[in-house]
Amino acid sequence: MDDYCDDIILTGDRPTGPLHLGHYAGSLANRVALQGRCRRQFILLADLQALTDNAGDPGRVARNVLEVALDYLAIGLDPARSPFVLQSGVPALAELTVHYLNLVTVARLERNPTVKAEIQQRGFARDIPAGFLCYPVSQAADITAFKATLVPVGDDQLPMIEQTNEIAARINRLGGREILPEAKALLSTTPRLPGIDGKAKASKSLGNAISLSASADEVTRAVQMMFTDPAHLRVSDPGQTVGNVVFAYLAAFDPDRAGVAALGEHYRRGGLGDSVVKKRLNEVLQALLGPIRERRERYARDPAQVMRFVDAGTAAAREIAARTLDDVRGVFGLRPAATIAGRSAERLSLPVEAG
């Protein structure tokens, strides 16, 4: 990217558990790099979307708002430059979702490949919570509320950006002008990090990820558990680096690109043991996560201050989203929400005449 861009960025996470290295490689590192380099960046704590498949355990979502905010601070996000926004604290987002649902069919939602994959992963079959099926529309509301033009995501979220732009285009056609801009996806160089088990992408729900708050011992154990090349039985055997979880993590996190290339070449020709490669990865991850863990522990000593950061960002976001909502209400022939609220207040303040 250029040194400065005129984009508005919206990105965020569902607070259902601690963030992990998959989040860091897929989006978080980009958010830190973009801080101060673009016009504005908003970081959404998507607690309403988290409830779409956690309504039976809402406490899990509530507890993790603080945990995810701590992760944001720990990786270096600055709430003064990248405001943290609690989704449930911005009422305009819910109303935008309702308006957009009128423009989307159930068939279109069911065709969304990300939704299809997540429905299968959660074993919903036909018992899909309606909120879960519709959460791409909620994401569209989030992105368009801030008129975001750039969204850092993993490649599994590209269908969400596509659906957002479809909705924005329909709003613009109905309004006869550009009301909502098109959003672009910003992919990282590692859009999909594999889980340590090598069976799927790193995921907190699958328990195959290394959290950003993991202790040094937990990181070491996770690296030792990682799959390499099952055919690499002896040190002298040539090994495969493609599909090898350890090399995937080295490619994602080792800043010494030339060193990783040389290590891979040695592994492929034989003569390099898995233990050596895992030792290198452990050193790399400890160097990355050590400072993150220390910053997190420092912020965790004052949770009230962390939530004040969230409250301040949410208050600023309410004003911005309310303006977008009024634009969209106008497309549907509805009066601005502020006008209705103001007139209601006037009526309530009228003196009551004696009978």
RODO-2510 file (C-alpha; in nm, 4 decimals, decimal comma):
residues 355
     n   res          X          Y          Z
     1     m     0,0000     0,0000     0,0000
     2     d     0,1003     0,3664    -0,0422
     3     d     0,2229     0,5615     0,2595
     4     y    -0,1238     0,7155     0,2928
     5     c    -0,4632     0,6124     0,1628
     6     d    -0,7931     0,7960     0,1704
     7     d    -0,9865     0,4857     0,2735
     8     i    -1,2156     0,4403     0,5704
     9     i    -1,1556     0,0997     0,7283
    10     l    -1,4032    -0,1181     0,9144
    11     t    -1,3012    -0,4503     1,0575
    12     g    -1,3567    -0,6466     1,3757
    13     d    -1,4233    -0,9752     1,5480
    14     r    -1,6949    -1,1748     1,7211
    15     p    -1,6138    -1,1792     2,0946
    16     t    -1,6606    -1,5509     2,1537
    17     g    -1,3118    -1,6274     2,2855
    18     p    -0,9546    -1,5016     2,2846
    19     l    -0,8027    -1,4055     1,9512
    20     h    -0,5317    -1,6282     1,8070
    21     l    -0,2484    -1,6372     1,5566
    22     g    -0,4918    -1,7058     1,2727
    23     h    -0,6592    -1,3727     1,3465
    24     y    -0,3201    -1,2040     1,3688
    25     a    -0,1988    -1,3349     1,0332
    26     g    -0,5334    -1,2886     0,8609
    27     s    -0,6271    -0,9382     0,9732
    28     l    -0,4851    -0,8031     1,2991
    29     a    -0,1345    -0,7342     1,1680
    30     n    -0,2855    -0,5380     0,8796
    31     r    -0,4944    -0,3312     1,1203
    32     v    -0,1865    -0,2267     1,3156
    33     a     0,0041    -0,1460     0,9952
    34     l    -0,2852     0,0656     0,8638
    35     q    -0,3201     0,2667     1,1832
    36     g    -0,2573     0,6300     1,0981
    37     r    -0,1989     0,5514     0,7306
    38     c    -0,5621     0,5792     0,6218
    39     r    -0,8344     0,8354     0,6820
    40     r    -1,0040     0,6428     0,9648
    41     q    -1,0184     0,2906     1,1048
    42     f    -1,2996     0,1471     1,3188
    43     i    -1,2614    -0,1818     1,5080
    44     l    -1,5922    -0,3550     1,5759
    45     l    -1,6607    -0,5852     1,8695
    46     a    -1,9437    -0,7747     1,6989
    47     d    -2,1318    -0,8965     2,0044
    48     l    -2,4726    -0,9039     1,8321
    49     q    -2,3367    -1,1273     1,5574
    50     a    -2,1751    -1,3481     1,8193
    51     l    -2,5189    -1,4089     1,9690
    52     t    -2,6478    -1,5548     1,6403
    53     d    -2,5002    -1,8910     1,7406
    54     n    -2,4391    -1,8296     2,1120
    55     a    -2,7837    -1,7178     2,2291
    56     g    -2,7948    -2,0172     2,4613
    57     d    -2,4843    -1,8893     2,6407
    58     p    -2,4938    -1,5090     2,6203
    59     g    -2,2571    -1,4790     2,9141
    60     r    -1,9811    -1,6174     2,6959
    61     v    -2,0185    -1,3231     2,4603
    62     a    -2,0408    -1,0644     2,7382
    63     r    -1,7292    -1,1985     2,9101
    64     n    -1,5240    -1,1953     2,5936
    65     v    -1,5868    -0,8320     2,5011
    66     l    -1,3208    -0,7361     2,7550
    67     e    -1,0928    -1,0228     2,6503
    68     v    -1,0954    -0,9240     2,2829
    69     a    -1,0487    -0,5563     2,3676
    70     l    -0,7427    -0,6589     2,5708
    71     d    -0,6107    -0,8506     2,2708
    72     y    -0,6529    -0,5392     2,0554
    73     l    -0,4541    -0,3262     2,2969
    74     a    -0,1919    -0,5976     2,3370
    75     i    -0,1104    -0,6142     1,9646
    76     g    -0,0700    -0,2370     1,9475
    77     l    -0,4059    -0,1018     1,8343
    78     d    -0,4532     0,2509     1,9682
    79     p    -0,8188     0,3344     2,0508
    80     a    -0,7488     0,7025     1,9827
    81     r    -0,6575     0,6233     1,6212
    82     s    -0,8610     0,3044     1,5760
    83     p    -1,1754     0,3424     1,7898
    84     f    -1,3120     0,0226     1,9449
    85     v    -1,6869     0,0016     1,8780
    86     l    -1,9303    -0,2262     2,0618
    87     q    -2,1859    -0,3364     1,8039
    88     s    -2,4765    -0,3577     2,0479
    89     g    -2,4081     0,0013     2,1555
    90     v    -2,4873     0,1411     1,8078
    91     p    -2,8648     0,1051     1,7524
    92     a    -2,8422     0,2260     1,3921
    93     l    -2,6649    -0,0960     1,2959
    94     a    -2,9670    -0,3066     1,3932
    95     e    -3,2075    -0,0848     1,2003
    96     l    -2,9851    -0,0834     0,8915
    97     t    -2,9858    -0,4632     0,9065
    98     v    -3,3672    -0,4661     0,9047
    99     h    -3,3801    -0,2367     0,5998
   100     y    -3,1212    -0,4416     0,4107
   101     l    -3,3053    -0,7671     0,4787
   102     n    -3,5783    -0,6384     0,2469
   103     l    -3,3255    -0,6426    -0,0373
   104     v    -3,1855    -0,9954     0,0129
   105     t    -3,3492    -1,3312    -0,0567
   106     v    -3,3163    -1,6433     0,1561
   107     a    -3,1798    -1,8248    -0,1491
   108     r    -2,9007    -1,5660    -0,1824
   109     l    -2,8083    -1,6054     0,1822
   110     e    -2,8008    -1,9833     0,1510
   111     r    -2,5689    -1,9586    -0,1509
   112     n    -2,3104    -1,7624     0,0449
   113     p    -2,0170    -2,0090     0,0582
   114     t    -1,8901    -1,8813     0,3928
   115     v    -2,2323    -1,9263     0,5523
   116     k    -2,2686    -2,2716     0,3958
   117     a    -1,9311    -2,3798     0,5334
   118     e    -2,0049    -2,2469     0,8821
   119     i    -2,3497    -2,4090     0,8890
   120     q    -2,1856    -2,7426     0,8088
   121     q    -1,9094    -2,6853     1,0640
   122     r    -2,1638    -2,6166     1,3393
   123     g    -2,3880    -2,9074     1,2391
   124     f    -2,7008    -2,6945     1,2073
   125     a    -2,8443    -2,8929     0,9120
   126     r    -3,1883    -2,7323     0,8628
   127     d    -3,2100    -2,6071     1,2220
   128     i    -3,0315    -2,2849     1,1320
   129     p    -3,0958    -1,9908     1,3645
   130     a    -3,2470    -1,7159     1,1494
   131     g    -3,0026    -1,4652     1,2929
   132     f    -2,7089    -1,6818     1,1886
   133     l    -2,8350    -1,7202     0,8331
   134     c    -2,8770    -1,3435     0,8102
   135     y    -2,5490    -1,2373     0,9676
   136     p    -2,3929    -1,1411     0,6300
   137     v    -2,6609    -0,8711     0,6161
   138     s    -2,5596    -0,7550     0,9632
   139     q    -2,2001    -0,7385     0,8421
   140     a    -2,3152    -0,5303     0,5456
   141     a    -2,4817    -0,2922     0,7915
   142     d    -2,1577    -0,2628     0,9887
   143     i    -1,9461    -0,1878     0,6828
   144     t    -2,1847     0,0564     0,5204
   145     a    -2,2772     0,2384     0,8426
   146     f    -1,9268     0,3840     0,8496
   147     k    -1,9156     0,4102     0,4683
   148     a    -1,6056     0,1945     0,4830
   149     t    -1,4116     0,1478     0,1608
   150     l    -1,1461    -0,0960     0,2831
   151     v    -1,2005    -0,4080     0,4946
   152     p    -0,9028    -0,6185     0,6127
   153     v    -1,0247    -0,9809     0,6074
   154     g    -0,9210    -1,3396     0,5599
   155     d    -1,0088    -1,4906     0,2220
   156     d    -1,2988    -1,6841     0,3759
   157     q    -1,4735    -1,3489     0,4269
   158     l    -1,4605    -1,2384     0,0628
   159     p    -1,8211    -1,3533     0,0010
   160     m    -1,9295    -1,1157     0,2772
   161     i    -1,7705    -0,8201     0,0987
   162     e    -1,9372    -0,9270    -0,2242
   163     q    -2,2781    -0,9413    -0,0566
   164     t    -2,2202    -0,6038     0,1100
   165     n    -2,1490    -0,4457    -0,2275
   166     e    -2,4614    -0,6019    -0,3767
   167     i    -2,6712    -0,4410    -0,1031
   168     a    -2,4942    -0,1059    -0,1406
   169     a    -2,5540    -0,1110    -0,5164
   170     r    -2,9264    -0,1719    -0,4636
   171     i    -2,9507     0,1146    -0,2149
   172     n    -2,7737     0,3431    -0,4627
   173     r    -3,0057     0,2409    -0,7464
   174     l    -3,3124     0,3004    -0,5300
   175     g    -3,1795     0,6376    -0,4185
   176     g    -3,0694     0,7440    -0,7662
   177     r    -2,7248     0,8453    -0,6452
   178     e    -2,4237     0,7059    -0,4618
   179     i    -2,5261     0,6850    -0,1003
   180     l    -2,3036     0,3938     0,0020
   181     p    -1,9553     0,3414    -0,1427
   182     e    -1,8201     0,0093    -0,2631
   183     a    -1,5953    -0,1708    -0,0160
   184     k    -1,2704    -0,3411    -0,1133
   185     a    -1,1191    -0,6357     0,0705
   186     l    -0,7612    -0,6160     0,1922
   187     l    -0,6117    -0,9636     0,2176
   188     s    -0,3012    -1,0402     0,4171
   189     t    -0,0144    -1,2412     0,2751
   190     t    -0,1406    -1,5266     0,4954
   191     p    -0,5188    -1,5126     0,4523
   192     r    -0,5788    -1,8624     0,5905
   193     l    -0,3501    -2,0079     0,8581
   194     p    -0,3831    -2,3834     0,9126
   195     g    -0,4647    -2,5245     1,2541
   196     i    -0,1889    -2,6962     1,4474
   197     d    -0,3572    -3,0292     1,3691
   198     g    -0,3236    -2,9686     0,9951
   199     k    -0,6882    -3,0624     0,9381
   200     a    -0,8519    -2,7207     0,8959
   201     k    -0,7831    -2,3506     0,9319
   202     a    -0,6879    -2,2285     1,2779
   203     s    -1,0088    -2,1778     1,4740
   204     k    -1,0930    -2,1157     1,8385
   205     s    -1,4104    -2,3229     1,8003
   206     l    -1,2067    -2,6215     1,6753
   207     g    -0,9446    -2,5830     1,9481
   208     n    -0,6563    -2,6028     1,6998
   209     a    -0,5213    -2,2490     1,7342
   210     i    -0,2575    -2,0729     1,9446
   211     s    -0,4144    -1,7804     2,1294
   212     l    -0,2379    -1,4448     2,1454
   213     s    -0,2491    -1,4715     2,5250
   214     a    -0,0944    -1,8196     2,5365
   215     s     0,1824    -1,8686     2,7925
   216     a     0,5346    -1,9519     2,6839
   217     d     0,4818    -2,3157     2,7876
   218     e     0,1523    -2,3363     2,5970
   219     v     0,3209    -2,2084     2,2819
   220     t     0,5994    -2,4647     2,3162
   221     r     0,3499    -2,7500     2,3621
   222     a     0,1464    -2,6368     2,0621
   223     v     0,4541    -2,6273     1,8393
   224     q     0,5562    -2,9754     1,9513
   225     m     0,2079    -3,1030     1,8585
   226     m     0,2197    -2,9576     1,5069
   227     f     0,1995    -3,1885     1,2077
   228     t     0,4895    -3,1870     0,9651
   229     d     0,5390    -3,4373     0,6812
   230     p     0,4160    -3,7852     0,7851
   231     a     0,6540    -3,9420     0,5304
   232     h     0,9557    -3,7702     0,6851
   233     l     1,0430    -4,0618     0,9141
   234     r     1,4202    -4,0175     0,9376
   235     v     1,6364    -3,7072     0,9433
   236     s     1,8019    -3,8200     0,6208
   237     d     1,4679    -3,8505     0,4354
   238     p     1,3654    -3,5720     0,1985
   239     g     1,0623    -3,3863     0,3380
   240     q     0,7706    -3,1907     0,1982
   241     t     0,7195    -2,8292     0,2981
   242     v     0,3877    -2,7932     0,1136
   243     g     0,1075    -2,8879     0,3532
   244     n     0,3576    -2,8898     0,6389
   245     v     0,2067    -2,6911     0,9273
   246     v     0,5418    -2,5890     1,0766
   247     f     0,6609    -2,4390     0,7492
   248     a     0,3240    -2,2670     0,7012
   249     y     0,3725    -2,0921     1,0360
   250     l     0,7342    -2,0054     0,9561
   251     a     0,6187    -1,8507     0,6290
   252     a     0,3595    -1,6474     0,8170
   253     f     0,5630    -1,5272     1,1141
   254     d     0,9403    -1,5609     1,0611
   255     p     1,0772    -1,2205     0,9526
   256     d     1,3914    -1,3865     0,8107
   257     r     1,2524    -1,4763     0,4678
   258     a     1,5888    -1,5880     0,3303
   259     g     1,6444    -1,8066     0,6351
   260     v     1,3064    -1,9753     0,5940
   261     a     1,3795    -2,0389     0,2241
   262     a     1,7143    -2,1979     0,3087
   263     l     1,5553    -2,4077     0,5822
   264     g     1,2879    -2,5300     0,3404
   265     e     1,5440    -2,6217     0,0765
   266     h     1,7460    -2,8197     0,3318
   267     y     1,4331    -2,9989     0,4551
   268     r     1,3279    -3,0954     0,1021
   269     r     1,6643    -3,2482     0,0135
   270     g     1,6903    -3,4330     0,3453
   271     g     1,9241    -3,4105     0,6415
   272     l     1,7093    -3,1795     0,8549
   273     g     1,5042    -3,3127     1,1446
   274     d     1,1566    -3,1960     1,2460
   275     s     1,2883    -3,1060     1,5906
   276     v     1,5245    -2,8475     1,4410
   277     v     1,2470    -2,6860     1,2390
   278     k     1,0114    -2,6817     1,5379
   279     k     1,2816    -2,5268     1,7556
   280     r     1,3162    -2,2442     1,5035
   281     l     0,9391    -2,1895     1,4953
   282     n     0,9134    -2,1900     1,8740
   283     e     1,1795    -1,9181     1,8945
   284     v     0,9959    -1,7098     1,6338
   285     l     0,6582    -1,7388     1,8078
   286     q     0,8025    -1,6694     2,1520
   287     a     0,9636    -1,3507     2,0173
   288     l     0,6321    -1,2434     1,8625
   289     l     0,3983    -1,3327     2,1485
   290     g     0,6180    -1,2406     2,4453
   291     p     0,5716    -0,8610     2,4106
   292     i     0,2019    -0,9060     2,3237
   293     r     0,1494    -1,1118     2,6382
   294     e     0,3304    -0,8529     2,8538
   295     r     0,1235    -0,5615     2,7193
   296     r    -0,1961    -0,7600     2,7690
   297     e    -0,1108    -0,8335     3,1318
   298     r    -0,0430    -0,4641     3,1915
   299     y    -0,3773    -0,3492     3,0481
   300     a    -0,5616    -0,6295     3,2291
   301     r    -0,4729    -0,4678     3,5621
   302     d    -0,7269    -0,1911     3,4877
   303     p    -1,0285    -0,3463     3,3109
   304     a    -1,2414    -0,0368     3,3807
   305     q    -1,0028     0,1736     3,1720
   306     v    -1,0215    -0,0783     2,8872
   307     m    -1,4012    -0,0547     2,8864
   308     r    -1,3788     0,3256     2,8919
   309     f    -1,1870     0,2983     2,5638
   310     v    -1,4716     0,0860     2,4255
   311     d    -1,7396     0,3269     2,5524
   312     a    -1,5668     0,6298     2,3972
   313     g    -1,5298     0,4638     2,0581
   314     t    -1,8887     0,3430     2,0662
   315     a    -2,0234     0,6904     2,1435
   316     a    -1,8383     0,8412     1,8462
   317     a    -1,9584     0,5582     1,6211
   318     r    -2,3234     0,6159     1,7158
   319     e    -2,3187     0,9617     1,5598
   320     i    -2,1593     0,8437     1,2358
   321     a    -2,3896     0,5434     1,1956
   322     a    -2,6975     0,7567     1,2704
   323     r    -2,6158     0,9836     0,9747
   324     t    -2,5882     0,6851     0,7406
   325     l    -2,9127     0,5446     0,8758
   326     d    -3,0929     0,8693     0,7918
   327     d    -2,9585     0,8475     0,4354
   328     v    -3,0914     0,4922     0,4020
   329     r    -3,4230     0,5786     0,5660
   330     g    -3,4648     0,8473     0,3014
   331     v    -3,4250     0,5866     0,0252
   332     f    -3,7235     0,3999     0,1707
   333     g    -3,9301     0,7184     0,2119
   334     l    -3,8905     0,7252     0,5889
   335     r    -3,8295     1,0386     0,7901
   336     p    -3,4922     1,0866     0,9626
   337     a    -3,4846     0,9171     1,3010
   338     a    -3,3621     1,2354     1,4695
   339     t    -3,6656     1,4279     1,3400
   340     i    -3,9077     1,1708     1,4797
   341     a    -3,7291     1,1607     1,8140
   342     g    -3,7256     1,5403     1,8336
   343     r    -4,0974     1,5745     1,7649
   344     s    -4,1785     1,3029     2,0173
   345     a    -3,9814     1,4933     2,2780
   346     e    -4,1679     1,8148     2,1920
   347     r    -4,5033     1,6447     2,2399
   348     l    -4,3959     1,5045     2,5737
   349     s    -4,2944     1,8509     2,6947
   350     l    -4,6287     2,0173     2,6132
   351     p    -4,8126     2,1441     2,9228
   352     v    -5,1307     1,9579     3,0142
   353     e    -5,4326     2,1872     3,0299
   354     a    -5,6616     2,1628     3,3280
   355     g    -5,9940     1,9992     3,2461
***
